[in-house]
Amino acid sequence: MPELMIAGPGELHEQDLAVLGRQLIAHYGDVWTQIHTDVVAATGKFLEQPTRRI
């Protein structure tokens, strides 16, 4: 069987560890609802942008 050529375990940056150490936002309630609404709206705007050829 061939070996998988994937990146192995690596160290996290201090900023990443800080983010992972924060408390999660519950997936209910006013805060999460507003974040979800904003993300959906921003994604819609992003997807409506015309593609540009470089």
NUSEKE-213019 format. One record per atom (N, C-alpha, C): residue number from 1; x, y, z; atom name. Coordinates in pm, 1 decimal, decimal comma. Example, Ala and Ser with C-alpha at 12.3 -4.5 7.8 and 13.67 -1.06 7.14 Angstrom:
<torses>
     k          u          v          w    a
     1     1319,0     -569,0      780,0    N
     1     1230,0     -450,0      780,0   CA
     1     1320,0     -330,0      780,0    C
     2     1285,0     -225,0      708,0    N
     2     1367,0     -106,0      714,0   CA
     2     1290,0        3,0      787,0    C
</torses>
This chain:
<torses>
     k          u          v          w    a
     1       85,6     -118,2        0,0    N
     1        0,0        0,0        0,0   CA
     1       90,0      124,3        0,0    C
     2       62,3      222,4      -87,4    N
     2      146,6      343,5      -92,2   CA
     2      125,9      429,1       32,4    C
     3      229,8      501,0       68,6    N
     3      221,0      590,5      182,9   CA
     3      149,0      719,3      142,7    C
     4       73,6      772,7      233,9    N
     4        7,2      900,6      208,7   CA
     4      109,6     1012,4      225,0    C
     5      112,5     1101,4      130,6    N
     5      205,7     1213,5      134,6   CA
     5      131,1     1339,1      181,5    C
     6       95,6     1337,9      307,6    N
     6       23,1     1451,2      364,0   CA
     6      110,6     1519,9      468,2    C
     7       78,7     1644,7      492,9    N
     7      154,1     1718,9      594,6   CA
     7      129,7     1655,8      730,5    C
     8      233,6     1635,6      803,5    N
     8      223,1     1573,1      933,9   CA
     8      188,5     1673,2     1042,1    C
     9      193,6     1628,1     1163,7    N
     9      159,0     1720,5     1273,0   CA
     9      253,2     1840,3     1273,3    C
    10      197,2     1952,1     1294,8    N
    10      275,2     2075,5     1297,7   CA
    10      238,9     2156,5     1419,8    C
    11      318,6     2253,7     1448,1    N
    11      292,3     2339,0     1563,3   CA
    11      197,8     2452,2     1523,8    C
    12      117,3     2493,4     1619,1    N
    12       26,7     2604,6     1596,6   CA
    12       92,4     2734,1     1641,7    C
    13       58,0     2841,2     1573,2    N
    13      104,3     2973,3     1612,8   CA
    13       31,0     3016,3     1739,6    C
    14       90,6     3104,6     1813,4    N
    14       30,3     3152,5     1937,9   CA
    14     -108,2     3213,6     1913,8    C
    15     -124,6     3285,4     1801,4    N
    15     -255,1     3345,4     1770,5   CA
    15     -360,7     3237,8     1749,8    C
    16     -324,1     3127,9     1684,3    N
    16     -418,9     3019,1     1662,7   CA
    16     -459,8     2955,9     1795,2    C
    17     -362,6     2933,9     1882,2    N
    17     -392,4     2876,1     2013,1   CA
    17     -484,0     2967,6     2094,1    C
    18     -463,0     3098,6     2081,7    N
    18     -547,4     3194,0     2154,1   CA
    18     -691,9     3186,1     2105,6    C
    19     -710,5     3175,1     1975,1    N
    19     -846,0     3165,2     1919,8   CA
    19     -911,6     3034,7     1964,5    C
    20     -836,8     2926,1     1958,8    N
    20     -891,8     2797,3     1999,7   CA
    20     -923,5     2791,9     2148,7    C
    21     -860,8     2878,8     2226,5    N
    21     -884,0     2881,5     2369,9   CA
    21    -1005,5     2962,0     2411,9    C
    22    -1064,9     3033,9     2317,2    N
    22    -1182,8     3114,2     2351,2   CA
    22    -1307,7     3026,9     2358,2    C
    23    -1406,3     3075,8     2429,5    N
    23    -1532,5     3004,1     2440,5   CA
    23    -1608,9     3014,8     2308,3    C
    24    -1673,4     2906,8     2270,1    N
    24    -1751,4     2905,3     2146,7   CA
    24    -1880,6     2984,5     2162,2    C
    25    -1931,4     3033,9     2051,2    N
    25    -2059,6     3102,1     2050,3   CA
    25    -2167,5     2996,2     2031,0    C
    26    -2266,7     2997,7     2117,4    N
    26    -2376,5     2901,3     2105,7   CA
    26    -2448,8     2922,0     1973,1    C
    27    -2497,8     2813,5     1914,4    N
    27    -2562,4     2821,6     1782,8   CA
    27    -2710,3     2857,8     1794,2    C
    28    -2742,2     2932,4     1894,0    N
    28    -2878,1     2983,9     1911,6   CA
    28    -2863,7     3118,5     1981,9    C
    29    -2967,5     3194,9     1979,8    N
    29    -2962,6     3324,5     2046,3   CA
    29    -2934,2     3437,5     1949,0    C
    30    -2940,4     3557,4     2002,5    N
    30    -2930,8     3678,0     1920,1   CA
    30    -2793,6     3698,3     1857,1    C
    31    -2686,4     3668,7     1931,4    N
    31    -2551,2     3690,9     1878,5   CA
    31    -2526,4     3600,0     1759,0    C
    32    -2553,6     3472,2     1774,5    N
    32    -2529,5     3377,4     1664,8   CA
    32    -2620,4     3408,7     1546,6    C
    33    -2743,7     3442,6     1572,9    N
    33    -2837,9     3473,9     1465,3   CA
    33    -2787,1     3591,8     1382,4    C
    34    -2734,2     3695,0     1447,6    N
    34    -2682,8     3811,8     1375,3   CA
    34    -2558,6     3775,4     1294,8    C
    35    -2467,4     3698,3     1352,7    N
    35    -2347,2     3655,4     1280,4   CA
    35    -2387,5     3573,2     1158,1    C
    36    -2478,9     3480,7     1174,4    N
    36    -2524,1     3395,8     1063,7   CA
    36    -2586,5     3479,6      953,5    C
    37    -2671,6     3573,6      991,5    N
    37    -2737,4     3660,2      893,3   CA
    37    -2633,8     3741,5      815,9    C
    38    -2535,9     3796,1      885,7    N
    38    -2430,5     3875,1      820,5   CA
    38    -2347,9     3790,6      724,5    C
    39    -2312,6     3669,4      766,0    N
    39    -2231,9     3581,4      680,7   CA
    39    -2309,6     3540,1      556,3    C
    40    -2435,1     3506,7      571,4    N
    40    -2516,8     3468,9      456,0   CA
    40    -2529,6     3585,5      358,7    C
    41    -2551,8     3705,9      410,5    N
    41    -2563,6     3824,1      324,1   CA
    41    -2431,5     3852,0      251,6    C
    42    -2319,9     3844,8      323,0    N
    42    -2189,4     3870,3      261,5   CA
    42    -2156,8     3765,1      156,2    C
    43    -2191,3     3640,5      183,9    N
    43    -2166,9     3534,0       86,4   CA
    43    -2249,1     3556,9      -39,4    C
    44    -2374,0     3599,6      -22,2    N
    44    -2458,4     3629,5     -137,0   CA
    44    -2400,7     3740,5     -222,4    C
    45    -2351,8     3845,2     -158,4    N
    45    -2290,6     3955,3     -233,1   CA
    45    -2164,9     3908,7     -306,1    C
    46    -2084,9     3827,2     -239,1    N
    46    -1962,4     3775,5     -299,8   CA
    46    -1994,7     3691,6     -422,6    C
    47    -2094,8     3606,3     -413,5    N
    47    -2128,5     3518,1     -524,7   CA
    47    -2192,3     3592,3     -642,1    C
    48    -2248,3     3709,4     -615,7    N
    48    -2309,9     3786,8     -722,3   CA
    48    -2209,2     3870,3     -799,7    C
    49    -2086,4     3881,9     -752,1    N
    49    -1984,3     3960,6     -819,7   CA
    49    -1946,1     3896,2     -951,4    C
    50    -1930,5     3975,7    -1055,9    N
    50    -1887,5     3918,1    -1184,3   CA
    50    -1744,1     3865,6    -1174,8    C
    51    -1718,4     3759,4    -1245,1    N
    51    -1581,8     3705,1    -1244,8   CA
    51    -1495,1     3790,1    -1335,1    C
    52    -1370,0     3804,4    -1300,8    N
    52    -1275,7     3883,8    -1379,1   CA
    52    -1165,2     3793,8    -1427,7    C
    53    -1128,5     3811,8    -1551,1    N
    53    -1014,2     3737,8    -1605,8   CA
    53     -891,1     3823,4    -1593,7    C
    54     -785,2     3762,6    -1553,1    N
    54     -659,8     3836,4    -1537,1   CA
    54     -569,1     3807,6    -1655,1    C
</torses>
